[in-house]
Amino acid sequence: MDRKTVAIVGGSGYAGGEFLRLALGHPGLEVTQVTSRRFAGEFVHLVHPNLRGRTSLKFIPPEKLEPADILVLALPHGAFLEEYERYLGLGKVVLDLSADFRLKDPALYEKYYGRPHPFPEELPRWVYAVPELYRERIRTADRLAGAGCNATATLLALYPLFRAGLLQPRPVFVTLLISTSAAGREAGPASHHPERAGSYRVYKATGHRHTAEVVENLPGRPEVHLTAIATDRVRGILMTAQAFLLDGWSERDVWQAYREAYGQEPFVRIVKQKKGLFRYPDPKVVEGTNYIDIGFELEADTGRLVVISALDNLVKGTAGHALQALNIRMGWPETLGLDFPGFHP
């Protein structure tokens, strides 16, 4: 296999560090550069101790970045936009893990990010890197925009139902229980241990930014409302959505919709067991993996359908689906470097 060089910008954060972990174990990738202003000159394993013995790389300042076959940007939202042309010139394939180019509709971007997009003409050139939805577009894309973790958990769970036309034209209400690592590496008062430990805090009751990704990528642009609750788990998202089936449809039809959409997908598992401890998706089961587990329960007398999904926010929610998309783009097996099955217990 012809190895491709990879440079990771913003490699000291959780998203960049997770992509680095996956890339170091990938037979087709050679990580040559990892940037960090704060830790420039320090060994990577000073910040990511799980990588001791896996790499002798040191962080470099972003100003010293040299061209690579693949450039992975793991910067805070908006930072890529400040040096857009420079970074584009440093990678033959550019993979952005931030929200800067996820949306195609400039009006949606302005609504949820509070300012006009500085490069609206560039938005159509980026492919939303969700393999289950846009695999064919990803194959030929040189600009890939990674999805948001909450958007991934919601979008993949609901997409088959809207595609099959099973739901009533009513608002869908989504609740997301989110882990601490989703907030990023930088600490603040809300992440201080005495304040966060044991806490379940509603931090975004309305207007969550990932709503825009969900609405834009679901068939028919339905009305979907997200509420985000911060937990004290380190990794993982548990999503529940409340929707209503059209009259005349049954649980069998729901099963069929998921089978048609995901029957051949390597990282989507439909979880619906009648007995045992694991009858529904659980973030603990998918921790460290690129799987998303999806389940559902129908309240037959009302038609209320409760849809449940679980994923690791740093893997399937961020770096994992990005690497999955990169595998597709490079013509490699889609599961390459992503076959870790998780832990139990």
N, C-alpha and C positions, 0 to 999 in steps of 0.2 A: 504494500500500500504506500502510495506517495504521500508523505506527511506534509501537512500545511502548517506554516508558521502562524502563531496567534499572539496578538498583543491585547492585554486587558487594561483598559483605562478605568481607574477607580477600583483597583483590586483590593483595597483594604476594607471595603464595606462588606456587608453580608452577601449581597447579590453577586458582586464581583468575586468574592472569596469562594462562593459556591460554584460559580462557573469555573474558577481555577481548579477547584478540587476535582470536578468532573473531567476537565480538559487534561489534567495530568495523568488520568487513567485511560485516556482515549488513544487508541493505536494510530489514528490518523492525524493527530494534532501534536505540535511541538510548541509549547508556550515559551516564547523568547523574551517577552517584556511584560512587566506588571507595574503600573504607575500608582503613585501616592505622593502627594505633596508633603503630608504630615510625616510619613515614615520613609521618605526618600533616603536611600543608603542602608536601610535596615533589611535584614533577612525577612522574607515573606513569612516564615514560620514564627517570627516574633508576634505577629498579629493573628495568624491562623495556626495555632499549635498542633492541630490535627495533621498538618502537612510536614511535620518534622520527618526528615529522612526521605521525603518524596521529591523535594526540589531544593536546590541551592540558590535559587533566584533571589535577587535583592530588588526592592522597590526602586524605581527611578522616578524623577519628577516628570510630569507630562510634557514639559518643554523639550525633553531629550528623546521623546518617542520617535522611533524610526518606522518606515513602512513595513507592513506584514501582509501575508496573504489574507488574513482574517483579522478585523479589528472589532473587539467587543467593548462596548461602552456601558459601564455600570456606574454612571454619574447621577447625582441628584437631578430631579426634574428641572429642566431649563438650562442646565450647564452645557449640554451639547449644543444648544442653539447659539450660545455665545461664541463658539468657535467652529461653526458648522462646516464651512468650506475647508478649513485646515484638516479636520478629522476625516472628512470624506476622501481626502487625497492620500490618506495613510493606510487604506485597506482596500483590497480588491473586492472583498465582501465585507460589509459593515453591518453589525448586529447591535442594535440599541436596546438596552433593557429598561430604559426610562419611558416616561409617557409622552415624550416629545413628538413622536410620529405615529402613535397608535391610531389616532382618529383621522378619518378622511374628510369629515365635514368641518370646515373652519368655524361655523357657527356653534357647533357642539363644543369645540375646543374652547372658544371664548366664554361660553356659558359656564363650563365646569372648571376652567383654569384661570378665569378672571382677567384675561387680556387677549387681544387678537394674536393669532399665530404669526410669528415674524416671517415665515416662509410658506404661506398657504399654497403656493404653486408647486411646492415639493411634496405635499402630503400624498398625492396619488402615486408617487413613485415608490413609496414604501409599502411593503406587504406585511400585513398583520400575521405574526408568526405563530399561528395556532394550527398545527398540522391537521387536526381532525376536521377543520373547516376549509383550509386554504392550501392543501397539500400541492395541488397542481400549480398554483401561482408561486409557491415557495421554490419549486424546482428550478426556476429560471431567474429568481430574484437576487440582486446584488445588495439590496437594502432591506433588511429585515427588522421589524419593530416587535419586540417582545410584548406580550400581553400583561396586564395587571393580574396579580394573584387572586384578588376577589372577583375580578371579571372572569378569569378562567374557571373558577369554581362555580360561578353562576351560569355563565354562558354555555359551558359544556353540558351542564345538568338540564338546561331548559331547551336547548336548540332542537333536539329531536321532536319535542312536543309541538313546537311552533312550525317546524318543517312539515310535520304530518297533519297540521290543522286540527289538533285534538282539543284545543283550549277555547273556552268562552272568551269573547272580546271584553275581558274585565282586567283591571289592574292586577299585576302579580306582585306580591309582597315578599321580600327576601330579607332574612336575618342571617348575619355572618358573625360567627364567633372566631375571633382572630387572635393569633399569637403575638408575642412581644417582638419577635424578630422582624415582623412585617413593618415595624416602625423605623427600621434601619439601625445603624450602628451608633449614631450620635445620641448621647444621653441627654435627658432633660428632667424637669421636675416630675413629669407624669411617669417616667420610667424609673425613677428612684425606687430602690427595692422596698423600703417601708411603705411607700405609697402604692406600689404595683402588686406586691405579693398578696395573693388571696383576693384580689379585686376583679370584679367583672364590671367594666365601666363602658357605658354607651358613649362613644367618642364621635360618632357621626350618625345622628338620628335621621337626617335627611341630606340630600345633595351630595352623596358620596361620588367622587370623581369617576370611579370605575363604572358608575351607572351609564355613562356615555358610551363606553365600549360595549356594554351589554346591549343597549338599545340599538346601536349602530349595526351590530352584527347578527341580531336575531331577525328572522324573516318577518317582514311587515312592520318593523320598528314598533313593537308593542309598548305599552305603558308598564314599566317595571320600576319598583321602588326598593332601594337598598337601605338597610340599617346595619351599622357596624358596631360590634361590641368587642372591646379589648378584654382578653383574658390573661391569665398569668402563665399560660403554656409558652414554651420557647418556640416551638414550630407547630404549624398546622392550621388549617381552616376547616370549620364545620359550617356548611351552608344549608339552610332550610328555606324552601320557597312554598308559598301558598297560592294555588291556582285552582281553577274549576274546569272539569271536563265538559264538553258539549253533551247535550242529551243524546243518548243512544250509543255512546262510546263506553268501553269497559276496560278493566285492568288488562285484559288480553290485548287490546289495541295499544295500550301504553307499552307493554312488553314488546310488541311488534315494532313500534316506533324506535325504541332503543336498539333492538336487534338490527334493524335496517341501517341505522346511523352508525353503530359502533361494533357490529358483529365481527369486523376484521381489524379493529383498532388494537394495537399492541399494548396501549397504556390506559385503556378505559375498561373498567370492570363494573358490571352490573351486580349489585349486592342486594339480594332479597331472599333471605332464608326464613323458614318457618320456625326454626328452633335454634338453640345455642346462644352463645353470648354475642355473636357478631351478626345479628340480623340486619343491621343497618350500617352504613359507612361510619367509620371512626377515624379521626386524624392519627391516632396512635398507630394504627395498623399500616398506614402508608408513610410513616415518618422516614425520611431519607430516600424515598423512592420517587420515580417519575409517574406513578400511577395516580389516577383519579378514580375513586370509587363512587358510584352513583346508585341510589336506591329510591324507592317511592312507596307510598301507602295511599290507597284510595278509600275514602269514606263513602261507601256505596250509596247510602240514603240521601246524601247531599251533593255528591259529585265533587267534593273537595279532594284535591290531589296534593299531598305533601311530598315534595321532592327533596332529597337529601344528597349532599355530596361532601366528600372529604378529600383533601390533598395536603401535601407538604408545600407551604407557601414559597419556600426557597428552591424547591426542585421543580415539581410539575407547575407550580405557580410562577416560577421565574426562570432560573438557570436551566432546569431540565427540559422544559418545552422549547427553550431557545436552542439547546444543543440538539434536540430531536429535529427541529427545523433545519439546523445547520447540516445534520446528517443527510437530510433529504436534498438540500441544495447541492451538496458535494457529491451526490450519487452513492453515498455509503449506505449500508444497512441502517434502517431507521432506529433500531434499538441499540446501536453500537455505543458502548460506554454508559449505558443506562439500565443495565439488567439487574441491578441490586434489588432483591425482593423484600427488603425490610427486616425488622426484628420481631420476634415474639418469644417470650413476653417482653 
